[in-house]
Amino acid sequence: MAKIVAMEVRDVRFPTSRDLDGSDAMNPDPDYSAAYVELHTDAGPDGYGLAFTIGRGNDVQAAAIRALAPHVVGREAPEDAEALGALSRALVGDSQFRWLGPEKGVAHMAIGAIVNAAWDLAARRAGLPLWKFASRMTPEELVSLVDFRYLSDALTEQEALDILRAAESGKAERIAKLEADGYRAYSTSAGWLGYSDAKLVRLAEQAVADGFEMIKLKVGGNLEDDVRRMKLARETVGADIRIAVDANQRWDVATAVSWMTALAPFDPYWIEEPTSPDDVLGHAAIAKALAPIKVATGEHVQNRVVFKQLLQAGAIDVLQLDAARVGGVNENLAILLLAAKFGVPVCPHAGGVGLCELVRHLSMFDFVAVSGSDEDRSIEWVDHLHDHFTDPAVVRDGRYLAPAAPGFSARMHDATLRRFSFPDGPEWTENAQ
């Protein structure tokens, strides 16, 4: 039996702030970064995972991951639900480390990076892409992965089993559909707040030509600018293309309502992160005031418990899970089950470093084995940094192609790791200010 003999963690950063890629009202100068994890085994293959950050603090995230090495090194390489569940429980259950959360923030993201790397390792050992590897698990195995503590008032184990058993019918057909047609994407590449009007128009035109049925604009810096940009975007793409907007937590509740009322004439499809990701009742108030404009959030929601409350309160119309924010695949499975229970579509947060690569697996798994539906569902697409991965996400005609390579698609090229390691990689030493 193979064992995990070492865990290596790297601080990898990309200078995206130089061209304002990723810029928004709350994050004007992000350097997309990854606290990158490698689980080395004595018999191969290895496993790969990451926590996504935007620059400063990535060293803190990497240190948190390293602190969990005693729970990982020396374990047998995971191959099944039992081992993956046991690892997740050991990491989340470390009472002293848990104090730093509990189950939130840097500490919980560290757990997520390791859990995701373990799933990558298990899927590689099975010779399957993660979405297929997870889809082959039985409903009973999948339920065994979920921590139902704090969830049972909204989702019981029996309800989860019922959801998964209902999805058993038609699995093979849905897998064939994904492999033939892929999964719907929407584009954020046109909408960064730091882009000029001319660049916005050019990229919006390109998105429509490339087959996207929805684009997304960043808002929240200046209302007059947002009205102008939204008007330009609507004139550019026409009435049949959805335009979502994203405030990145910029507003109080009243400001969110008034700002979106000003943008309403241009038919925004959803408002994303209109206020603090922790403010469940604030999101509920915004959703009530702005309907039929949808409210979406999730990329900064810290755990399954807050998602539960958002759903119970009717506070969101679209759930945006993140592959690297919560405790890895196990907790995202719980979140997918909650969304299925409440009938809310999942449209994951992506972009960043590696998030497009990871979340396509989660959405495809959801379609095959959990919700059984792709109605009103799409995955965010941001077209940069994919060439740094050995199994990059590919979007064609506005749809994510189904990944076929074994694993969770988190592995970066060795040359990328050398060049962009912080602070000693050539990208940083040769371009020091």
Summary of the structure (lengths in Angstrom):
residues: 433
radius of gyration: 20.6
end to end distance: 49.4
largest distance: 62.6
contacts: 1588
relative contact order: 0.15
helix: 45%
strand: 15%
